[in-house]
Amino acid sequence: MISRIDLRGDASLENGIDRDLLPRAELDVEAALEKVRPICDDVHHRGTAALIDYAERFDGVKITQVRVPAEALDRALAELDPAVRAALEESVRRARLVHREQRRTDKTVTVVPGGTVTERWVPVDRVGLYVPGGRAVYPSSVVMNVVPAQEAGVPSLAVSSPPQRDFGGLPHPTILAACALLGVDEVYAAGGAQAVAMFAYGTDECRPAQLVTGPGNIYVAAAKRLLKGRIGIDAEAGPTEIAILADATADPVHLAADMISQAEHDPMAAAVLVTDSPELAEATEAELKTQVAAAKHAEDRIVPALAGKQSAIVLVDSIDDGLKVVDAYAAEHLEIQTENAAAVAARVRNAGAIFVGPYAPVSLGDYCAGSNHVLPTGGCACHSSGLSVQSFLRGIHVVDYTRDALAEVAGHVVTLAEAEDLPAHGAAVKARFAGGEPKSRSGWKVP
């Protein structure tokens, strides 16, 4: 059901593991670019008409408008199962607690008397938030996108999710209810690359956005890559993944359940167990067979995901070696289920989110930990972060110098400008001090 990779005695671990040795889903975004390019161009030129055509072509539904009517949002919230509403409200509450504390404050530094630099944090003007549809329904992704944008103070935000044939061409009603619960009244029935293009170029129904965030399939990732520059993006999200670093103290029942929980997302989802205990590996593999047999999505998602080249049990000599492996893998979700788990987790450098101990499963983070579940995939956690309030903010430096403060450093500016053969840069300073003379300290004297 799941392959083994034996790195015990592997000398390469001493100098850093080759990432190509580790399991990873194949995701050819470059190939998908050529498929999404004409779609994005079509949306650019035909706008809403193109989106309506693609809804019929890709989603099998005929719609007459892309924007979701306000009454549909209200109805979805009114008809939402009370238990689901209560769970969403708790998810929102916890997410707000965490994300509100992420908001940076403006800082002013006095460089010299009369000379200051202030870093202002300004939210982007408008964002497009993508919520995937298809195999599963993700109201939690509405929460994870909307809450940090709202806490950042973004003045205008819109959500897009694929139209559903079972719901008259509207996004899934639970998606709509989550939007209404959060006070989002601008929602569009558009999916895939065409939704990203809608946010990038705008249509007669939807104003263009400056930033697009949210997970999606390979075509969403390709459209983000294609349109990056015209829009900002959070990341090119790939298939979801879990890595677990575990020793003999871990419970194989927990490990198997957590691996299956990620595998049920998609046949390309990755589940990787790294352990120094061959006995735990054997017990977990046996437990996988037992639990998969009883799982709802076994045949169409879980078995292909666990059997794919992206999933494996990796054997190492020690937890120290295991840390080298998981840092090289840079998982979207990393669980630490070892003795002294918090201390081991503190040594991890590369992960989208870290889940410490037996009572912090990834599914907690998916819904109600307060953390964000929009995280870097495909090894990108070695250089990128998950979605946060900072994703929606821009730092702007405000430089404020008096005449005396500029005069004090004018000679250095002139010297550096001339060293770079950009004399006009220096002249821009000299022009402010007509009649100045050189002096020894900074090369420029101000009368």
N, C-alpha and C positions, 0 to 999 in steps of 0.2 A: 504493500500500500504506500509506503514512503521509503525513500532511498536512504542509504547511509554514506557518510563521508568520514573517513577515519584519518584524523590529523595527529594521532598520537605518534610521538617520535619524529614529527616533521620539523626539520631544522629551519625551515623558512619562517617559522613563528618567531624565531629569535630576532629577525630583522624586519619584521612586518609581513603579514600574510598577503599573498597575491589575491586581490579581490575576485579575479576570474575563477578562482578555485571554489568560490562560494556559490550556493544556489541563487538564481535570480530569474525572474520571468523575462521572457523575450518581449520587448516592446519597441517596435520600429516606428518611431514617431516620424522619422524622415520620409518613410514610404507613405504614411498617412497624409503628409503635407500635400502631396499631389492630388489626393482625393478631396481634401477640404478647400483647396485654393479656389476652384471654380464655384463652390458653394458660397464661400465668403464674398467673392467678387459679385455673385448674383444678388446676394443680400444687399451689398453696397449699392448696386444699381437699381434693383427693383423693390427693395425694402419689404414692406408688409406682404405684398403679393408673392414674393419669393418664399417668405416664411410660411404662408398658407399652403403653397405648393409642396414644400418640404414636409409639412405636417402630414399631408396625404401620402407622400412618397415613402417617408421613413417611419411614420407612426401609425399609418393606416387609418387616419381620421380626417374628415372634412370639417374645417372651421371657417368662419367668416371674419373673425377678428382675432388678434393675437393677445391683446390685453384682456385680462380676466376682469369681468364686471364686478363692481363693489358688492352687489347683492350675492354673488357666488361666494365671496370671501365671508360675508356675514353668515350665510347659510351654513357653510362648512363649519364655522366655529360653533354655531348654535346646535348643530347635529353631532358634534364631536363626543365620543364616548367620555363620560365624566372621569373615568379612571385614567384614560389617555391624557385628558386635559390636565388633571392633577399632576401626572408624571412630567408633562411638558412644563408646567408652571414651576415645578421644583427644579427641573433642569435649567430653566431660565434663571431662576433665583441664584442657584449656585454659580452658574456661568458669570452672572453679573458681579457677584462677590469677588471672583478671581480677576475678571477683566477690568473692573473699575480701578483696581490697584495698579494696573499696568500703565495707566495714563501718565505720560511724562509731563513734567512742569517746565515752563520756560526758565532758563538760567542765564544770568548776566555775569560776565567775568570782566573785572576791571584790569586791563592789561597794563596800562600806565595811567597816571592821573589825567583825566580828560579823554581817555581812550577805552571804549568798551566794545565787547562782542557779546551779543545776546543770541542764544539759540531758541528760536520760537518753534513750537510744534503745532502745525496747522493741518487739519484733516483735509483729505482730498474732497473736491466739490461734489462728486457723484460717483457711486460705485454700482456695478452690476454683480449680483450674487447668484451663482449658478448652483442649483440643487438637482442632482441626478435623479433619474427615474429608470424604469425598466424592470430589472430582476427583483428589486426591493424598493421599499418606500422609505424616504429619509427625512422625516420631519426634524430629526436631530440635527441634520445638516443645515436646516433653516436657522435653528438656534445658534449653531456654531459660527455661521457666517454673519448673521444679523447682530447678535449681541456685541461683538467687538467693534463692528462698524458704528453702532449706536453709541457705545461707550467712548469711542474716539471723537464723537461729535460730527460725523458725516452728515451734512444737511440734506442730501438726496440719495436714496438708495432704492434699487429695484431688484426683484427676485425673478428668475426664470427657471422653469422646470418643464420637462417634456409633456405635451398633450397626451391624454390617455383615452383610448377608444372606449373603455368601459365607463368613462365618466363624461361622455358627450364632448370630448375634445378639450376638456379642462385638465390641468394637473391634478394629481391625486388629491382628494378632499382633505386628507390629513396634512398634506403640504400646505394647502390653502388655509386650513385652520391654524396651523402654526404661524403662518404669516399674519393672519388677523390677530392672533393672540399677542404678537409682538408689535402690533400697530403698523404693519407694512401694508399699504393699500395699493402699491404699484407692483403688480405681478403679471408675468407673461407666460403664455403657453407656447414655449419654444424650447427645443432641446438641441444637443449636439453642437457641432461647429456653427450652425446657423444662429444659435443663441448668442455665442461669443461675438459673431459678426454683427448681430443686432446691437449689442452693447458698444461695439467698437465704432460703428458707422452711424448708428441711429436710424430710425425710420419715422414715418409720419405719426406712429403711435408712441415710440420710445425715443427719448433724447439720448444722445451718446454719453457714455460714461468715460471717466479717466482711468478707472481700475476695474478689473474683473477678477473675482476670487471664487473658489469653490472647486470641489473634486468633480471628476467626470471620466468618461471613457477616453480611448485613445484619440478619437476625433476631436474631443474637447481639448485635449492636451496639444494636438497638432494645430488647432486653430489659435490657441494661446501663443504657441511658438511663432506662427505665421504673423500674428497681429501685434506681437510684443513690440513696443516702440510707439505704435499708435495708441495703445493702451498699456497700462501697467498690469502685471499679473502677479499672483501670489506664487504659483509654482505650476509645473507641468505634471500633474498628479498621474501616477501609474497605478497598477493593481495594488491593493492593500496587502500589508505584510505584518507578521508578528515574528519576533525572535524571542526565545526564552533561554536565559542562562540559568542552569539548574545543577544542583549537586545532589548527593544521596539523601539529603533531608527533605527534598521536594516530594510532593504527593503526585504520583503518575495520573491519578484521576483528574486532578486539577490541570495538569499539563495537557492532557489529551483534550479536555473540555475547552481549554483556551485556544489550542491549535485549531480545533474544529470550528470554534466561533468565528475565527477569521476566514477559514476555508469556505464557510457557507456564503460569503459575499459573492464569490465569482470563481469560475474554473481556473482563472489565472492568479488567484490569491496565493500568497506564500505563507508557509508555516515552517519555521526553522527552530529546532531544539538543539542547543549547544550544552553538552554535559561532560563531566569527567567521570561519570558513573556508568559503566556498561550495563549494570543491573537496572539502573533507572531507565536507560534507553530501551531495554528489553520490555520492561514493565509498561512503559508509555506506549510502545508500539502495540502491545497486546491490548491495552486499554483503548487505543484508537480504533482497533477493529471492533471492539464491543460497542463503543459509543457511536461510531459511524453507522453501524447496522440499525440503530434506533433513531437516527437523525432524519429530519424531514427532507432536507435538500441533498441527501447523500449522493444519488446517482448523477444529478445534473450539475452539481457544483462541488460538493465536498470531496468526493473520490477523485475527480480530475485534478482538483487543486493539490491534494496531498500526494497524488501519484506523479504530478508534474515535476519538471526539472527545477522548478522554483522552490520546492519544499524538500527538506532533508532533516535527518538527525545527524549532528556533527559530534564526533567523539574527540576529546582533547585529553591531555595528560593532567591538567590542573585548571582551577578556576582562573588563575593568572593567564593561562593560555586562552581560556574561554573569553576573557575580557579582550584579548587581542583580536579574537575572531569577531566578536560582536561589534567592536569598534570599527573593524574593517567592513563589516556588513552594513553598519549605520542604518539600523532598522527604523521603520516608521513607528512601530510600537515595540518596546523592549521590556520584557518582564524579567525581574531578578528574583529567582526563587532558590535562594541559597542560605546557608548559615550566615548570620550577620549581614542580611540582605541590604540594609541601609548603607553600611560601610562599603560593600561591593558596588552598590549603585552610585555612590559618590565618586567612584573611580572611572565611571563611564564617561567618555568624551563625545561620542557620536550616537545620537538617537533622537527621533522626533519627540517622543515622550517615554519616560521611564516609569514603570509600575513596580513598586517595591513590596515584596513579600507575598504570602499566599492569599491575602485578602484585598489585593488591589489588582483584579483582573482587567484586561483591556476593555472589556464590555462596560465596566464602571466608567472608564474615561470616555467611551463612546456616548454616554448619556448623562451621567449625573455626578461625575467627580468634581466638576467645576472647571476642569482643564478643557482645552480645545481639541477636537478630533480631526481637524483639517491639518494634516501633517505631511512633511516631505517623505517621498517614497523613492524607491530605486537607488538607494545609497546617497541620496541628496542631503540626508541629515548630517553629513560631514561638513556641509557648508551652508545649509539653509535651516531656517526655523519654521515652526508651525504658525498657523494663522493666529494673530493677536491684535490687540489695539494698535501696536506699532505698525502693523501692516497697512493701516489706513491713515497714517500720519506722515507728514513730510517735515524734516528739519530745515529751517531757514535761518541762516546767520544774518544778523542785523549788526552792521558795523557803524559805530558812532564815535568819531574823533573830533576833538577841538583843534583849532589852529596850532596851539602850542604842542599838543600831543602828536600831530602830524609832523611838526617841525623837528621834534626830538628824534624821529626815525627817518626823516626825509633822505638823509645821505645814504643810509643803507638801501632804501628803495631804489635810489638812482644808481647806486653801485651794482645792485643785482640786475637791474634792467639792462644796464650797459654790458654786464657779463653775459647776458643772454642775447645780446645784439638786438635789443628792443628799445632803442633810445627814446621812442615816443612815449613809452611807459614812464621813463624818468622825467621827460618833458612835461607830462601831465602833473607831476608833483611840483617841478620847478615853476610852472606857470602860476602857482598859488603864492609864490614868494619872490616876486620880481625884485632884483637887486641883491639876492642872496650871494654869499661868498663861501668858498670851501673852508672847512675847518678840519683839524686832524682826526677827531674822534669818529665822526660819521661821514666825513667827506663833503658836508654841506652846511653852510651857516645861514641862519635866517636873521634878517635885521630886526 
